[in-house]
């Protein structure tokens, strides 16, 4: 129950703009393996974002 309350509070802060995740880098889907490797080796200071773009958007 406490975990759920903590997650709700965090979500409220995120929506309000009080919390912003630090994004280390953004990679395309074709680099997902590289992203996972960097994550598993703790090379990322913040978040690694893997972008998935529909073919119609490329």
N, C-alpha and C positions, 0 to 999 in steps of 0.2 A: 504494500500500500504506500509506503513511504517513497519507493522508487517511482511509482506512478505520479505521486504529487510533485516530486522533483522534476520529472519530465514535463509535466504540465507547466510548472513555473518557468523552466527553461524555454519552452515553446512560447510562452507569453513574452519573455524578454526578447526572444528572437523576432517575433512579430512586431514588437515595439521598437526594434532597432537598437536595443541595448547590448545585444550580443551579436558579434559578427565573427564567423569562423575565419581563421587565417588560411588562405589558399596558397600553397607553395607553388603549385603548377597545375596547368590544365592540359590534358592530353586527349588526343582523338581515340576512338574505339580501337583503331588498329594498333595503338600503343598500350592497350590494357595490360598486357603481360609485363611490360616495362614498369607500369604504374604499380602493379602488385609486387613486383620484385623490389622496387624502391621502398614501398611500404613495409614489406617483410624484413628488409635490412635496416629499417629505421633511419632511412636517409632523408625523409621528409620532416621538415620543421613544423609544417601545418598540414592542411588537407591536400590530397591529390584528387583532382576532379577529372573523371573520364567523361568526355562529351560524346553523346550519341546523337548523330544528326541524320534525319531522314534523307533518303536519296533526293527527294524533291527540293531539299534545302541546300544542296551542294551545287 
